[in-house]
Amino acid sequence: MPYRVGFDVGGTFTDFVLQSPSGELTAGKRLTTYPDPSEACLAGLDELIAQGGVPWSEVAQAIHGTTLGSNIVIERKARGVGLLTTRGFRDVLVIGREKRYQVYDLQIEKPAPLIPRRLIGEVTERILADGTVRTPLDEADARRAIRELAARGTTTLAICLLHSYLNPAHERRLAALVAEEAPDVTVTLSHEVSPTFREYERTSTTVVNAYVMTAIREYLRGLATAMRHRGYRGRLFVMQSSGGIATAEAMQRYPVRMIESGPAAGALMAAVYGELTGCRDLIAFDMGGTTAKLALIEAGRPSTTTAFELHRVNNAPGSGLPMNIQAIDLVEIGAGGGSIADARLGVITVGPESASSVPGPVCYGRGGVGPTVTDADLVLGYINPGYFAGGSITLEPGAAARAIEERVASPLGLSLEDAAWGIHMIVNTNMELATRVVSIERGRDPRDLTLVAFGGSGPVHGCRLAHALGIPRVILPAAAGVTAAIGLLAAEVRFDVARTSVRRLDAADSTFVDAMYSEMVAQAIEVVRESAVAGEVTVVRSADARYVGQGYEVTVPVPPGRLDAAALARLRATFHEVYAARYGYANPAEPVEIVTWKLSAVGGAPRIALAKAPTRSGDASRKGMRRAYFPEARGYVDTPVYDRYTLGAGMSLTGPAIVEERESTTVLPPGVTATVDAYANLLAETRPA
């Protein structure tokens, strides 16, 4: 196994992991740089590779995770993005689904479209729902619309025509006309990005792809060039929202697929830790400096969705920007170490606003003025001010205490410790609500699950969160602060393809479906082969099916081989089984139709080797004692502090206790016991709430 490196950009910190041929992992962490995150990436990689004693030329694979795309969308940073659509559909982004995500809230505001109306053009053409042409493309009208959009400053153009997922001829011709009339304009075609039905979602997906394309292309090209100049001879890979990786070149064409790149890697690695510990039904809890991300993992696989929404309001379905992409089903909230606390209307509020890395929490001494969760955890004694991020940042407890006193304690008439504890518990409550979304609202009792707590702040809060929800077990991984970066090294090369073609199973043309699948397989394998995958590529097929007349679908596996009458009958039977498992009822007499045919091409199975903990005995791992706040102990108590790197397999710790490592800190409240497993992970048992 060659040297491999993974690096993940977060809102506050950028994390790095170098894996040697023997499997040994070397980790690093740096503050994320703004506005260009690649500065921290390159500086951190230089430091990490030098620390590992390996030249750049010996690194065979570099895998990157980033939330750059989602940040561009959320912050509305892109300019010069236009949309060209069928005449009469100019306002599809405004109309959406005509649904209110909160029926009785009269003050709700739907997310504003990414493209202003003046940059949305219409062309005369119409393709029907069966793919036939009703109105041919008016090329003179199209040329006029293209010139108008270019004159208004359009530099990137999304083209989304009605029913082009069935017949893309007009979209392809429009792309050729753009090349003639405005050759400097970059084009994104909906039938390439999202060849599926539902006009609003398909248009939104295509627009997001166009919206982030220029920035992502420049970012990835610049990063790859800088790495080559340093001697790197491999290809740059990028994590997709689906949990698979692809080349940077592929992501420059389909940047919408990497919109949630970084968080997906953490969920993948949580599944790996679950396999190592024999716990395959999990909640992945990733709390960093800016946000907390949660995902449900069942039978060792993260739950996925093809109806992803970015920037939801209070996690309400239908409140965000929809995208038809394969993505790990994450719930993300503004609850991280940098979340800013305040006193409003007589209560403590925390987040969603974050101090990020610039200026950062008050205790960083970089100009922050609003007290944050990290400031509260420092005042409570959970964090070592001289060993934060391995000692690369020296924290200022006095500054944190003054900020909490001025902004929270004094306005509410609280003592300093009560105010700090209130901040700690409020952010825990926010995360508890999000955890219920990924467990209870999806039919799973959290008491039957295991929590995997990671990220820079996750192990500080993980045991408290588990206790509040009655979760009996918590996995606290070694190197928890860089778990997402390690997860990048565990990802498979993968590319997903989906096409809408509505077909009743009792009347499906197997020849047509087999031919369509052959085209989809060729497209997916071509992208996977771009990643220098020389071995076998595995293709897994599935389909979105429903009873005829329904408006929503369930995903069912499609058997391999030709889809003859017998295979279609098996597919129908499988649909009834999946439907009954989901809704508790199925009607085999009802006709079934397939809406969208899908497949995933997977190649290059990764190898991730985790170092094992040596067997040790005694109390040699104790670093000392520190005063830390635990209300069960009636305030501040002398708390033993342990060195994570000297913990031996089989050792047992009982809370209250604090375990320190370079990238994170683990807090074990009173009554919690934890044992060290063979891979240096802490396996904690909590008392039920």
C-alpha positions as CSV (number, residue, x, y, z in Angstrom):
1,M,0.0,0.0,0.0
2,P,1.5,3.4,-1.0
3,Y,1.5,6.7,0.9
4,R,-1.9,8.3,0.8
5,V,-3.1,11.6,2.2
6,G,-6.5,12.9,3.0
7,F,-7.4,16.5,3.9
8,D,-10.7,17.9,4.8
9,V,-11.6,21.6,5.0
10,G,-14.1,22.6,7.7
11,G,-15.5,26.0,8.7
12,T,-12.9,26.5,11.5
13,F,-10.2,23.8,11.1
14,T,-8.7,22.0,8.1
15,D,-7.7,18.4,9.0
16,F,-4.9,16.2,7.5
17,V,-4.0,12.5,7.7
18,L,-1.0,10.8,6.1
19,Q,-1.1,7.0,5.8
20,S,2.2,5.2,5.4
21,P,2.7,1.9,3.5
22,S,2.6,0.1,6.9
23,G,-0.8,1.7,7.7
24,E,0.5,4.1,10.3
25,L,-1.4,7.4,10.4
26,T,0.1,10.8,11.0
27,A,-2.5,13.6,11.7
28,G,-2.4,17.4,11.6
29,K,-4.8,20.3,12.0
30,R,-4.7,24.0,11.0
31,L,-7.1,26.9,11.1
32,T,-9.0,27.2,7.8
33,T,-7.9,30.3,5.8
34,Y,-10.4,32.7,4.2
35,P,-11.2,33.6,1.5
36,D,-8.9,30.9,0.0
37,P,-9.0,27.6,1.9
38,S,-6.2,26.2,-0.3
39,E,-3.7,28.2,1.6
40,A,-4.3,26.2,4.8
41,C,-4.5,23.0,2.7
42,L,-1.1,23.5,1.1
43,A,0.6,24.7,4.3
44,G,-0.8,21.8,6.3
45,L,0.2,19.3,3.6
46,D,3.7,20.6,3.5
47,E,4.0,20.3,7.3
48,L,2.4,16.9,7.4
49,I,4.5,15.4,4.7
50,A,7.7,16.8,6.2
51,Q,6.6,15.3,9.6
52,G,6.1,12.0,7.9
53,G,9.6,12.1,6.4
54,V,8.3,11.4,2.9
55,P,8.9,13.5,-0.3
56,W,5.8,14.7,-2.2
57,S,6.8,12.4,-5.1
58,E,6.1,9.3,-3.0
59,V,2.6,10.2,-2.2
60,A,0.5,8.1,-4.6
61,Q,-3.0,9.4,-3.8
62,A,-4.4,12.7,-2.3
63,I,-8.1,12.8,-1.4
64,H,-9.9,16.1,-0.6
65,G,-13.1,16.9,1.2
66,T,-14.5,20.4,1.3
67,T,-17.7,22.3,1.9
68,L,-16.6,25.1,-0.4
69,G,-19.6,24.4,-2.7
70,S,-22.2,24.6,0.0
71,N,-20.6,27.7,1.4
72,I,-20.8,29.5,-2.0
73,V,-24.5,28.6,-2.2
74,I,-25.4,29.5,1.4
75,E,-23.5,32.8,1.2
76,R,-24.8,33.6,-2.3
77,K,-21.2,34.4,-3.5
78,A,-21.4,33.5,-7.2
79,R,-22.0,36.2,-9.9
80,G,-22.8,36.0,-13.6
81,V,-24.9,32.8,-13.5
82,G,-27.9,32.7,-15.9
83,L,-30.6,30.2,-16.8
84,L,-32.1,29.4,-20.2
85,T,-35.4,27.5,-20.1
86,T,-38.5,26.6,-22.1
87,R,-40.8,29.6,-22.8
88,G,-43.4,29.8,-20.0
89,F,-41.2,28.3,-17.4
90,R,-39.2,31.3,-16.4
91,D,-40.5,31.4,-12.9
92,V,-40.1,27.7,-12.0
93,L,-37.5,28.5,-9.3
94,V,-39.8,31.0,-7.6
95,I,-43.0,28.8,-7.8
96,G,-41.2,25.7,-6.6
97,R,-43.7,23.1,-5.3
98,E,-46.2,25.8,-4.1
99,K,-45.9,24.2,-0.6
100,R,-45.4,25.9,2.7
101,Y,-42.9,24.0,4.8
102,Q,-44.7,25.3,7.9
103,V,-48.4,25.5,7.1
104,Y,-49.4,27.7,10.0
105,D,-46.4,30.0,10.2
106,L,-47.4,33.2,8.4
107,Q,-43.9,34.7,8.6
108,I,-42.0,32.0,6.7
109,E,-39.7,32.9,3.8
110,K,-38.7,30.4,1.2
111,P,-35.1,30.5,0.1
112,A,-34.6,33.1,-2.6
113,P,-33.7,31.7,-6.1
114,L,-29.9,31.7,-6.8
115,I,-30.5,33.4,-10.1
116,P,-32.2,36.8,-10.4
117,R,-35.1,37.0,-12.9
118,R,-33.3,39.3,-15.2
119,L,-30.7,36.6,-15.9
120,I,-33.4,34.0,-16.8
121,G,-34.1,33.7,-20.5
122,E,-36.7,31.7,-22.4
123,V,-36.6,30.0,-25.7
124,T,-39.4,28.8,-28.0
125,E,-39.5,25.0,-28.0
126,R,-41.5,22.2,-26.4
127,I,-40.8,18.5,-25.8
128,L,-43.7,16.4,-24.5
129,A,-43.6,13.9,-21.6
130,D,-43.1,11.0,-23.9
131,G,-40.0,12.6,-25.5
132,T,-41.7,13.6,-28.8
133,V,-41.2,17.1,-30.1
134,R,-44.3,19.3,-30.1
135,T,-42.6,22.6,-31.0
136,P,-39.2,22.6,-32.7
137,L,-36.4,24.8,-31.3
138,D,-36.6,28.3,-32.7
139,E,-33.0,29.0,-33.3
140,A,-33.3,32.7,-34.2
141,D,-35.2,33.2,-30.9
142,A,-32.5,31.1,-29.1
143,R,-29.7,33.2,-30.5
144,R,-31.4,36.4,-29.4
145,A,-31.9,35.1,-25.8
146,I,-28.3,33.9,-25.6
147,R,-27.0,37.3,-26.8
148,E,-29.2,39.2,-24.3
149,L,-28.0,37.1,-21.3
150,A,-24.4,37.5,-22.4
151,A,-24.9,41.3,-22.6
152,R,-26.3,41.3,-19.0
153,G,-23.1,39.7,-17.7
154,T,-23.8,36.0,-17.8
155,T,-20.6,34.0,-17.7
156,T,-22.0,30.6,-16.7
157,L,-25.3,29.4,-18.2
158,A,-27.6,26.6,-16.9
159,I,-29.8,25.2,-19.6
160,C,-32.9,23.3,-18.5
161,L,-35.6,22.5,-21.0
162,L,-38.9,20.8,-20.4
163,H,-38.6,16.9,-20.5
164,S,-35.0,17.1,-21.8
165,Y,-34.2,14.1,-19.6
166,L,-36.1,12.0,-22.3
167,N,-35.0,13.9,-25.4
168,P,-31.9,16.1,-25.0
169,A,-31.7,17.2,-28.6
170,H,-32.8,20.8,-28.0
171,E,-30.4,21.2,-25.0
172,R,-27.5,19.9,-27.1
173,R,-28.4,22.3,-29.9
174,L,-28.6,25.2,-27.5
175,A,-25.1,24.4,-26.2
176,A,-23.8,24.6,-29.7
177,L,-25.5,27.9,-30.3
178,V,-24.0,29.3,-27.1
179,A,-20.6,28.3,-28.4
180,E,-21.2,30.3,-31.5
181,E,-22.9,33.4,-30.0
182,A,-21.0,33.6,-26.6
183,P,-18.0,31.3,-26.7
184,D,-16.7,32.6,-23.3
185,V,-19.8,31.4,-21.5
186,T,-19.6,28.1,-19.7
187,V,-22.6,25.8,-20.1
188,T,-24.3,23.3,-17.8
189,L,-26.9,21.0,-19.4
190,S,-29.7,19.5,-17.2
191,H,-29.8,16.2,-19.1
192,E,-26.1,15.6,-18.1
193,V,-26.4,16.8,-14.5
194,S,-29.8,15.6,-13.5
195,P,-31.6,13.5,-16.2
196,T,-34.6,12.9,-13.9
197,F,-38.2,14.2,-13.8
198,R,-39.8,16.8,-11.6
199,E,-39.1,20.1,-13.2
200,Y,-38.4,22.2,-10.1
201,E,-35.9,19.8,-8.6
202,R,-34.1,19.2,-11.9
203,T,-33.9,23.0,-12.6
204,S,-32.6,23.6,-9.1
205,T,-30.0,20.9,-9.4
206,T,-28.8,22.3,-12.7
207,V,-28.7,25.8,-11.4
208,V,-26.6,24.8,-8.3
209,N,-24.2,23.0,-10.6
210,A,-23.7,26.1,-12.7
211,Y,-23.7,28.4,-9.6
212,V,-20.6,26.7,-8.1
213,M,-18.9,25.5,-11.3
214,T,-16.6,28.5,-11.9
215,A,-15.4,28.7,-8.3
216,I,-14.9,25.0,-7.9
217,R,-13.1,24.7,-11.2
218,E,-10.6,27.4,-10.3
219,Y,-10.2,26.1,-6.8
220,L,-9.5,22.5,-7.8
221,R,-7.3,23.5,-10.7
222,G,-5.2,25.8,-8.6
223,L,-4.9,23.3,-5.8
224,A,-3.8,20.5,-8.2
225,T,-1.3,22.8,-9.9
226,A,0.3,23.8,-6.6
227,M,0.6,20.2,-5.6
228,R,2.2,19.2,-8.9
229,H,4.7,22.0,-8.4
230,R,5.6,20.5,-5.1
231,G,6.4,17.1,-6.8
232,Y,3.0,15.3,-6.4
233,R,2.6,13.0,-9.4
234,G,-0.8,11.4,-8.6
235,R,-4.3,12.6,-9.3
236,L,-6.3,14.8,-7.0
237,F,-9.5,13.0,-5.8
238,V,-12.5,14.6,-4.2
239,M,-15.1,13.2,-1.9
240,Q,-18.7,13.3,-3.2
241,S,-21.8,13.8,-1.2
242,S,-22.7,10.1,-1.9
243,G,-19.6,8.9,0.1
244,G,-17.6,7.9,-3.0
245,I,-14.6,9.6,-4.5
246,A,-14.0,10.8,-8.0
247,T,-11.2,12.7,-9.8
248,A,-11.1,16.5,-9.5
249,E,-11.6,16.7,-13.3
250,A,-14.9,14.8,-13.0
251,M,-16.0,17.1,-10.1
252,Q,-15.2,20.2,-12.2
253,R,-17.9,18.9,-14.6
254,Y,-20.4,17.9,-11.9
255,P,-19.6,20.1,-8.9
256,V,-23.1,19.7,-7.5
257,R,-22.1,16.1,-6.6
258,M,-19.6,17.4,-4.0
259,I,-21.8,20.0,-2.4
260,E,-21.6,18.1,1.0
261,S,-18.2,16.6,0.4
262,G,-16.6,16.9,3.8
263,P,-19.4,15.7,6.1
264,A,-19.9,12.5,4.1
265,A,-16.4,11.2,4.9
266,G,-17.1,11.4,8.6
267,A,-20.2,9.3,8.3
268,L,-18.2,6.7,6.3
269,M,-15.6,6.4,9.0
270,A,-18.2,6.2,11.7
271,A,-19.5,3.1,9.9
272,V,-15.9,1.7,9.9
273,Y,-15.6,2.2,13.7
274,G,-19.0,0.5,14.1
275,E,-17.7,-2.6,12.2
276,L,-14.6,-2.7,14.3
277,T,-16.6,-2.7,17.6
278,G,-19.5,-4.9,16.5
279,C,-22.0,-2.1,16.5
280,R,-23.6,-1.8,13.0
281,D,-26.6,0.4,13.9
282,L,-25.2,3.8,14.7
283,I,-25.7,7.6,14.9
284,A,-22.7,9.4,13.5
285,F,-22.2,12.6,15.5
286,D,-19.6,15.0,14.0
287,M,-19.2,18.3,15.9
288,G,-16.6,20.6,14.6
289,G,-15.9,24.3,15.0
290,T,-18.8,25.6,13.0
291,T,-21.5,22.9,12.6
292,A,-22.7,19.6,13.9
293,K,-23.5,16.9,11.4
294,L,-25.5,13.7,12.2
295,A,-26.3,10.7,10.1
296,L,-28.1,7.4,10.7
297,I,-26.1,4.2,9.9
298,E,-28.1,1.0,9.6
299,A,-26.5,-2.5,9.1
300,G,-23.1,-0.8,8.6
301,R,-24.2,1.5,5.8
302,P,-25.0,5.2,6.1
303,S,-28.5,6.1,5.0
304,T,-28.6,7.9,1.6
305,T,-31.1,10.1,-0.2
306,T,-31.7,11.3,-3.8
307,A,-33.7,14.3,-2.6
308,F,-31.1,16.3,-0.9
309,E,-31.9,19.8,0.4
310,L,-29.2,22.4,1.3
311,H,-29.7,25.1,3.9
312,R,-32.9,23.9,5.5
313,V,-34.7,26.1,7.9
314,N,-34.9,24.3,11.3
315,N,-34.5,21.0,9.4
316,A,-38.0,21.4,8.0
317,P,-38.5,19.3,4.8
318,G,-39.2,21.6,1.8
319,S,-37.5,24.6,3.3
320,G,-34.1,24.3,1.5
321,L,-32.7,24.3,-2.0
322,P,-33.5,20.8,-3.5
323,M,-31.0,18.8,-5.5
324,N,-31.5,15.5,-7.2
325,I,-28.1,14.0,-6.2
326,Q,-27.1,10.8,-4.4
327,A,-26.1,11.9,-0.9
328,I,-25.5,10.6,2.5
329,D,-28.6,11.7,4.4
330,L,-27.2,14.2,6.9
331,V,-28.8,16.6,9.3
332,E,-26.6,19.7,9.8
333,I,-27.1,22.4,12.3
334,G,-25.2,25.5,13.4
335,A,-23.8,24.0,16.6
336,G,-20.1,23.8,16.9
337,G,-17.2,25.0,19.1
338,G,-17.4,28.4,17.4
339,S,-21.1,28.9,17.8
340,I,-21.7,32.3,19.4
341,A,-23.8,32.5,22.6
342,D,-25.9,35.5,23.7
343,A,-28.6,36.6,26.1
344,R,-31.8,37.3,24.3
345,L,-35.3,37.8,25.9
346,G,-34.1,36.6,29.2
347,V,-32.6,33.3,28.0
348,I,-29.3,31.9,26.7
349,T,-29.1,31.3,22.9
350,V,-26.4,29.5,21.1
351,G,-25.8,29.7,17.3
352,P,-26.3,29.3,14.4
353,E,-23.9,32.2,13.9
354,S,-20.3,31.1,14.2
355,A,-17.0,32.8,14.9
356,S,-15.3,30.3,12.5
357,S,-11.5,30.6,12.3
358,V,-11.6,34.3,11.6
359,P,-11.7,35.8,14.2
360,G,-12.5,32.6,16.1
361,P,-13.6,32.2,19.7
362,V,-12.6,34.9,22.2
363,C,-10.1,32.6,23.8
364,Y,-8.1,32.4,20.6
365,G,-7.0,36.0,21.1
366,R,-7.6,36.8,17.4
367,G,-10.2,39.5,17.8
368,G,-13.3,37.6,18.6
369,V,-15.8,39.3,21.0
370,G,-18.8,37.0,21.2
371,P,-18.5,34.1,23.7
372,T,-18.6,30.7,22.1
373,V,-19.1,27.1,23.1
374,T,-15.3,26.6,23.1
375,D,-15.0,29.6,25.5
376,A,-17.6,28.0,27.8
377,D,-15.9,24.6,27.7
378,L,-12.6,26.3,28.5
379,V,-14.1,28.0,31.5
380,L,-15.7,24.7,32.6
381,G,-12.2,23.2,32.7
382,Y,-12.8,20.7,30.0
383,I,-10.2,22.0,27.6
384,N,-6.5,22.4,28.3
385,P,-5.5,26.0,27.3
386,G,-1.9,24.9,26.7
387,Y,-2.7,21.8,24.6
388,F,-5.4,23.0,22.3
389,A,-4.9,21.6,18.7
390,G,-1.7,20.0,20.0
391,G,-0.4,23.2,21.5
392,S,-0.5,25.1,18.2
393,I,-3.0,27.6,19.7
394,T,-2.6,28.9,23.3
395,L,-6.0,29.7,24.7
396,E,-6.8,32.6,27.0
397,P,-9.1,31.5,29.8
398,G,-9.4,35.0,31.3
399,A,-10.6,36.5,28.0
400,A,-13.2,33.7,27.6
401,A,-14.4,34.3,31.2
402,R,-14.8,38.1,30.7
403,A,-16.7,37.6,27.4
404,I,-19.2,35.2,29.1
405,E,-19.5,37.4,32.1
406,E,-20.3,40.5,30.0
407,R,-22.5,39.0,27.3
408,V,-24.3,36.2,29.2
409,A,-23.8,36.1,33.0
410,S,-24.4,39.7,33.9
411,P,-27.4,40.4,31.6
412,L,-29.1,37.3,33.0
413,G,-28.0,37.6,36.7
414,L,-26.0,34.3,36.6
415,S,-22.7,33.3,38.1
416,L,-19.9,32.7,35.6
417,E,-20.0,28.9,36.0
418,D,-23.8,28.8,35.7
419,A,-23.6,30.9,32.5
420,A,-20.9,28.7,31.0
421,W,-22.8,25.5,32.0
422,G,-25.9,27.0,30.4
423,I,-24.1,27.6,27.1
424,H,-22.8,24.0,27.2
425,M,-26.3,22.5,27.9
426,I,-28.1,24.7,25.4
427,V,-25.9,23.6,22.5
428,N,-26.4,20.0,23.7
429,T,-30.1,20.5,23.6
430,N,-29.9,21.8,20.0
431,M,-27.9,18.7,19.0
432,E,-30.4,16.5,20.9
433,L,-33.2,17.8,18.7
434,A,-31.2,17.1,15.6
435,T,-30.4,13.6,16.8
436,R,-34.1,12.9,17.2
437,V,-34.5,13.9,13.5
438,V,-32.1,11.2,12.3
439,S,-33.4,8.5,14.7
440,I,-36.9,8.8,16.0
441,E,-38.3,10.6,13.0
442,R,-36.9,7.8,10.8
443,G,-38.4,5.0,12.9
444,R,-35.4,4.2,15.1
445,D,-35.3,4.2,18.8
446,P,-32.1,5.9,19.9
447,R,-31.9,3.5,22.9
448,D,-31.2,0.7,20.3
449,L,-28.4,2.6,18.7
450,T,-24.7,3.5,19.4
451,L,-23.4,7.0,19.2
452,V,-20.1,7.6,17.4
453,A,-18.8,11.0,18.6
454,F,-16.0,12.7,16.7
455,G,-14.8,16.0,15.3
456,G,-12.9,18.5,17.4
457,S,-15.8,19.2,19.8
458,G,-17.8,15.9,19.5
459,P,-16.0,14.0,22.3
460,V,-16.5,16.9,24.7
461,H,-20.2,16.7,24.3
462,G,-20.9,13.1,23.1
463,C,-21.5,11.4,26.5
464,R,-23.9,14.1,27.7
465,L,-25.8,13.9,24.4
466,A,-26.1,10.1,24.6
467,H,-27.3,10.3,28.2
468,A,-30.0,12.8,27.3
469,L,-31.4,10.4,24.6
470,G,-30.9,7.2,26.5
471,I,-28.3,6.0,24.1
472,P,-26.4,3.3,26.1
473,R,-23.1,3.2,24.2
474,V,-20.7,5.8,22.8
475,I,-17.7,5.1,20.6
476,L,-15.0,7.8,21.0
477,P,-12.5,7.1,18.3
478,A,-8.8,7.7,18.5
479,A,-7.8,10.8,16.6
480,A,-11.5,11.9,16.8
481,G,-10.6,15.4,15.7
482,V,-9.6,14.2,12.2
483,T,-12.0,11.4,11.7
484,A,-13.5,12.9,8.6
485,A,-10.0,13.2,7.1
486,I,-9.4,9.5,7.9
487,G,-12.7,8.7,6.3
488,L,-11.5,10.1,3.0
489,L,-8.9,7.3,2.9
490,A,-11.7,4.7,3.5
491,A,-13.9,5.9,0.5
492,E,-14.4,3.9,-2.7
493,V,-14.1,5.3,-6.2
494,R,-17.8,5.7,-7.2
495,F,-20.0,7.3,-9.7
496,D,-23.8,7.3,-9.7
497,V,-26.1,7.6,-12.7
498,A,-29.9,8.0,-12.8
499,R,-32.4,8.4,-15.6
500,T,-36.2,8.9,-15.5
501,S,-38.3,6.7,-17.8
502,V,-41.7,6.0,-16.3
503,R,-42.6,2.3,-17.1
504,R,-45.3,0.0,-15.7
505,L,-43.7,-3.3,-14.8
506,D,-46.5,-5.3,-16.4
507,A,-45.8,-3.5,-19.7
508,A,-42.1,-2.7,-19.5
509,D,-40.1,-3.1,-22.7
510,S,-37.1,-5.1,-21.4
511,T,-35.1,-4.4,-24.6
512,F,-35.4,-0.7,-24.1
513,V,-34.6,-0.9,-20.4
514,D,-31.5,-3.1,-21.0
515,A,-30.3,-0.7,-23.7
516,M,-30.7,2.3,-21.3
517,Y,-28.9,0.5,-18.5
518,S,-26.0,-0.3,-21.0
519,E,-25.6,3.4,-21.8
520,M,-25.7,4.3,-18.1
521,V,-23.1,1.6,-17.2
522,A,-20.8,2.9,-20.0
523,Q,-21.1,6.5,-18.7
524,A,-20.4,5.5,-15.0
525,I,-17.5,3.2,-15.8
526,E,-15.9,5.8,-18.0
527,V,-15.8,8.2,-15.0
528,V,-14.5,5.5,-12.7
529,R,-11.8,4.5,-15.1
530,E,-10.7,8.1,-15.2
531,S,-9.7,7.5,-11.6
532,A,-7.0,5.0,-12.8
533,V,-9.0,2.1,-11.4
534,A,-7.5,-0.9,-13.2
535,G,-9.3,-3.7,-11.4
536,E,-12.9,-4.9,-11.5
537,V,-15.6,-2.2,-11.4
538,T,-18.8,-3.3,-9.6
539,V,-22.1,-2.1,-10.8
540,V,-25.1,-2.0,-8.5
541,R,-28.5,-1.2,-9.9
542,S,-31.6,0.1,-8.2
543,A,-34.9,1.9,-9.1
544,D,-37.4,4.3,-7.7
545,A,-40.8,2.5,-7.8
546,R,-44.4,3.3,-6.7
547,Y,-47.9,2.1,-7.1
548,V,-49.5,3.7,-10.2
549,G,-51.1,7.0,-9.3
550,Q,-48.8,7.7,-6.3
551,G,-46.6,10.8,-6.1
552,Y,-43.7,9.4,-4.1
553,E,-41.4,6.5,-4.5
554,V,-39.3,3.9,-2.6
555,T,-36.0,2.7,-3.8
556,V,-35.7,-1.0,-4.6
557,P,-32.7,-3.1,-5.8
558,V,-32.7,-4.3,-9.4
559,P,-31.5,-7.8,-10.0
560,P,-28.3,-8.2,-12.2
561,G,-28.5,-9.5,-15.8
562,R,-31.1,-9.0,-18.4
563,L,-34.5,-7.7,-17.3
564,D,-36.7,-10.3,-18.9
565,A,-40.2,-11.2,-17.7
566,A,-38.9,-13.3,-14.7
567,A,-36.5,-10.5,-13.6
568,L,-39.3,-7.9,-13.8
569,A,-41.5,-10.2,-11.7
570,R,-38.8,-10.4,-9.0
571,L,-38.4,-6.7,-9.1
572,R,-42.2,-6.3,-8.5
573,A,-42.1,-8.7,-5.6
574,T,-39.1,-6.9,-4.1
575,F,-41.1,-3.6,-4.3
576,H,-44.0,-5.1,-2.3
577,E,-41.5,-6.2,0.4
578,V,-39.8,-2.9,0.6
579,Y,-43.1,-1.0,0.6
580,A,-44.5,-3.2,3.4
581,A,-41.3,-2.7,5.5
582,R,-41.6,1.1,5.1
583,Y,-45.4,1.6,5.5
584,G,-46.6,-1.7,7.1
585,Y,-48.8,-2.5,4.2
586,A,-48.6,-3.6,0.6
587,N,-51.2,-4.5,-2.1
588,P,-49.8,-7.1,-4.6
589,A,-52.9,-6.6,-6.8
590,E,-52.0,-3.0,-7.5
591,P,-50.0,-2.2,-10.6
592,V,-46.4,-1.0,-10.0
593,E,-44.4,1.5,-12.1
594,I,-40.7,2.4,-12.2
595,V,-40.1,6.1,-12.3
596,T,-36.3,6.4,-12.2
597,W,-33.7,3.8,-13.1
598,K,-30.4,4.1,-11.2
599,L,-27.0,2.5,-10.8
600,S,-23.7,3.0,-9.0
601,A,-20.3,2.0,-10.4
602,V,-17.8,1.2,-7.7
603,G,-14.1,0.4,-8.1
604,G,-10.8,0.5,-6.2
605,A,-11.8,-0.9,-2.9
606,P,-9.8,1.1,-0.3
607,R,-7.6,-0.3,2.5
608,I,-7.6,1.7,5.7
609,A,-5.3,0.3,8.4
610,L,-5.8,1.6,12.0
611,A,-2.9,1.3,14.5
612,K,-3.6,-1.0,17.4
613,A,-3.1,0.1,21.0
614,P,-0.4,-1.7,23.0
615,T,-1.3,-3.5,26.2
616,R,-0.5,-1.5,29.2
617,S,-1.3,-1.6,32.9
618,G,-1.2,0.8,35.8
619,D,-1.9,4.5,35.9
620,A,1.0,5.7,33.7
621,S,-1.3,7.4,31.3
622,R,-2.5,10.0,33.9
623,K,-1.1,13.4,33.1
624,G,-2.3,15.1,36.3
625,M,-5.4,16.7,37.7
626,R,-7.5,19.7,36.6
627,R,-10.5,21.5,38.1
628,A,-13.5,20.8,35.9
629,Y,-17.2,21.6,36.4
630,F,-19.7,18.7,36.9
631,P,-23.1,19.6,38.4
632,E,-23.5,16.0,39.6
633,A,-20.4,16.7,41.8
634,R,-21.9,20.1,42.9
635,G,-19.4,22.2,41.0
636,Y,-15.7,22.2,40.2
637,V,-13.9,19.1,41.3
638,D,-10.3,17.8,40.8
639,T,-10.6,15.7,37.7
640,P,-8.0,13.2,36.5
641,V,-6.6,14.0,33.1
642,Y,-5.3,11.2,30.9
643,D,-2.9,11.1,27.9
644,R,-4.8,9.4,25.0
645,Y,-1.5,8.2,23.4
646,T,-0.4,6.2,26.5
647,L,-3.8,4.4,27.1
648,G,-3.4,0.7,26.7
649,A,-5.9,-1.8,25.3
650,G,-8.1,-3.2,28.0
651,M,-7.7,-0.2,30.4
652,S,-10.8,1.2,32.0
653,L,-11.6,4.7,33.0
654,T,-14.5,6.0,35.2
655,G,-15.9,9.5,35.1
656,P,-15.4,12.2,36.0
657,A,-12.3,12.1,33.7
658,I,-10.8,13.9,30.9
659,V,-8.8,12.3,28.1
660,E,-6.5,14.6,25.9
661,E,-5.1,14.1,22.5
662,R,-3.7,16.6,20.0
663,E,-6.9,17.0,17.9
664,S,-9.6,16.6,20.4
665,T,-10.6,16.2,24.1
666,T,-12.9,13.6,25.6
667,V,-15.0,14.3,28.6
668,L,-16.4,11.4,30.7
669,P,-19.0,12.8,33.1
670,P,-19.5,11.1,36.5
671,G,-21.0,7.6,36.3
672,V,-19.7,7.0,32.8
673,T,-17.2,4.1,32.3
674,A,-15.1,3.7,29.3
675,T,-12.7,0.9,28.2
676,V,-9.9,1.1,25.6
677,D,-10.4,-1.4,22.7
678,A,-7.7,-2.9,20.5
679,Y,-7.6,0.1,18.2
680,A,-7.3,2.7,21.0
681,N,-11.0,3.7,20.8
682,L,-12.8,4.5,24.0
683,L,-16.0,2.5,24.4
684,A,-18.2,4.3,26.9
685,E,-21.2,3.0,28.7
686,T,-23.7,5.7,29.8
687,R,-26.5,5.5,32.3
688,P,-30.0,5.7,30.7
689,A,-31.7,9.1,30.9
